[in-house]
Amino acid sequence: MKKFLALFFATLIFFGCGNSQGGDIPAGKIITIGVDDGFPPMAFYNEKNELVGFDIDLAKETGKRMGVKFVFKPIDWDKKREELLSGNIDMIWNGFNITDERKEYALFSKPYMEDRQIFLVKKGEAAGIRSERDLTGKIVATQAGATSETYVEENDFIQHYAKEIKTYPKFTDAIAALKNGEIDTFICDEIVARYDILNSPGNFEIIDVQSDFYTGIGIGFRKEDVKLRDAVQKAFDEIVEDGTAKEISEKWFDADLILHKK
């Protein structure tokens, strides 16, 4: 009997060691994260053609804490719902704003940043644009599938009085159009816009429009993947608590933009 019990507990210890800090997520498991690879600073290719970014760094550190392997898969951001529900990806971690519409198909982590929609214009061309009403007769741009698209679609004034509303598949496409004078303003996430201004001084400026259109940014999962969400959340909370997330934020934004527990 003693030999049986010793063998029984040894077996428990053996299988227990096979699990990582991710709890029910096996160590070494490969988990696919869907990203928009043209969305600096969240995810983009550097001059060496390496996929880098703020969310890439956060995800890599979280995966390391869990003992699993995160792989990143570029997706059509406008098709992110289909990509997630079909199983082509396991998570969405890419400046993913938490909205009621997205909650219909995705299970979210706790928000780790807050964001709002702003108007981005070329440097020196902000004259006359101080509010939504100043977009009368202007060419306005958004990104397909982004929160800015929802913001514009739900804004009756912009819908009726803007000269034209253009939708671009990638953030970088809209930025190029703004730089080339093809549009008057690009409505986009404030966090991403401020990074672009920080790294391209003299090109663009933000119109500080007062808007209640604030959203949290989180990590998205399939609704049934509660165990995966909880395991990722546990590891992510660790990198927030020990200051690693703060260091990553300061690397990309020169500021701590991470939401901390109060």
N, C-alpha and C positions, 0 to 999 in steps of 0.2 A: 504493500500500500504506500509506504514512504517513497519507494522508487517511482511509483506511478505519479504521486503528487509532485515529486521533484521534476519529473519529465514534463508534467502538465504545466507547471509554472515556468519552466525553461522555454517551453513552446510559446507561452504568452509573451515572455520577454523578447524572444526572437522576432515574433511578428510585430510586437510593439515597436521595436527598433526600426522596422521597415517603414514606419510612418514618419512623416516630417512634422514640422511645426504646423503644417496645414491640416492636422487632425485626420479627417477622413480622406484627404487627398494623398494618394500614394507618392512617396518620394520618387523623384525622377520623372514623374508624369509630364507629358508635353501638352501645353495649353496654348491655343492659338488666339492671339489678340488682333482684332481688326483695327486698322488705322487708315486715316487719310494721310498719305505720304507727302502731300504738298501743303502742310499746315504748320509752318514754323510759328512758334518754337516748340509746339507739341510733338510733332513728328515730321521730319523732312530729311532729304539727302544732303550731306555736306559735300565739300569739294572732292573728297575721296570716294564719293558714291556710297557712303555708309549711312544707314538709317539712324538718325540721332534725334534728340529732342528732350524736352522737359518730361513729358509723360513716358517716353521711352526709358529715361533714367529712373523714374519712380517705379515703373513696372519691373525693370530688371532687379532693382534692389528688393522689391517685394517678393519676386520669384525666388531670389537667393535665400531670403529668410524662410520661405516655405519649403525650400529644398526641391522645387519643381523647375521645369524649363519653360519659359515663355518664348514663343516664337511670334513674330510680327508679320501680319499679312495685309498688304495694301488692298483696300477695297474702294469701290465707288461709294462715296459717302451718302449719296442719294439712295443707295440700295442697302444701307446698313441693316435695316429691319429684316430684309430677306436673307442677308448673309448670316445674321445671328440665328434666326428661327430655323433656317435650313441645316444648321450645324456646320457650315463652312468655317465659322469662327466660334470661339467659346465665350469671348468677352469683347466689349468695346471700351477702349481706354485711350481717349484722344480728344481732350477738351469737350467731353460729352455732357452737354447741358441737360439738367434734369427738368423735364417738362411733363405736363399731364398727358400729352399725346404719346410721349415715349414710355411713360409708365404703363400704358396699355399693353405693351409687348415686352418690356424689359424690367428686370429686377435690379434696383440700384444699390450701390454702396452708400454710405453716408457721404454728403458733399465734402470735398476737400478744398474747394475754392469757391468764391462767388464771382459772378460776372454780370455785365450789363451790355446792352447794345449801344454803340456810339456811331457817329458819322465821321468817317475818315475822308479828308480832302487833300489835294496837292498843296504844298507849302505856298502861302501867298494867295490862295484862291478861296479863303474862308469868308471873304466879304459878303455880307448879305445872308449868310446861313447861320442862324442862331437857334432855330427851332424846326420842328417838323413842317410848319407852315411855310417856311422859307424854301422848301423843296418844290414849290410850285414851278412847273416848267423845267425842272431839272431831270437829268438822266441819273437814275438811282440803280445801284447794283447790290445784289446779295449773292450768297453762295448756296447752291442747290443742297437741300437737306439740312442746312444749318439753322440755328435758332433765328438768325437774321431773316431768313426766308419766311418763317412763321410770323415774326414781328411785322414785316411789311405786308404780308397777306392779311393780317388782322387789323391793320391800320387803314381805316376808311379814307382818311385825308390823303395819305400818300397814294393809295390806289386811285383816287379820283383826280388828283392834281399834279402828280409827277408827270413829266413829259413822256418818260419811258422807264420801265423797270426791266433791267437785265439780270439774268441769273447765270452764274458761272459755275462750272463743275468743281473747280478747286479755288482755294483761297488765293493762291499765287496767281491764278488767271485774272482774278478781279483786281489784284494789286497792279499787275502789268497794265490792265486796261485803264486804271486810274492814272498811272504814271504816263501813259501815252495820250491822255486827254480824251479817251473814248467815253468816259462817264464823268459825272460831276461829283458824285460821292459814293463811297462804298460803306454800307451799313454792316458792321461786323462786331465780333466780341472785343470788348475793351482790352482784355488781358493780352490778346494776340496783337492787337493794334499797337499797344504801348511797346511791346517787344520790337515790332517792326520799326517804330520811330526811334527807339534806343539804338538799333543797329543800322539804321539808314537816316542819320541826322540830315535835316535840310530837305528831305523829299516830301514828307507828309506832316499833317497836323490833325489833331482831334478837335472836333467841335463838341464842346461840353454841353450837350443837350440834356435837360432834365427829363428823365424817363423812369417810370416805375417798372420797366421790363427787366427785372433782375432774375437771375436763375443761379442755382448751385451747379457746380460741375462735379460729376461722379463717375463711377465705373459701372458699366452696364453688363448684365448677365441675362440668360434665359430665365424665365420665371421659376422653372422647376429646379434650377441649379442653386438652391439655397445653401447647400454645404460648401460649394465652391465660393459663393459670395462671402460666407462667414469666414472661411479660411483666409481669403484675400484680405478681408477687412481686418482680421486679427493681426496679420503680418504688416499691413499698412499702418495700423495704429502704432505698432512698435517703432516704425521709422519716423513717425510724427513725434512720438514721446521722447525718443533718444536724440532728436535734433537732426537726423539725416535728411528728412524731407525739407527742413528749413535750409540746409546747406545746398540742396539741389535747386530749390527755388531761388536762392541768392545767386547761384551760378548762372541761371537763365534770365532772371529779371532784375538782378541787383537789389532784390527786396524779398522779404519773407511774406509770401501771399497765401501760405497754407493756413487753412482754418484749424485752430487749435481748440482742444477741449477747454471749457471754462469751469 
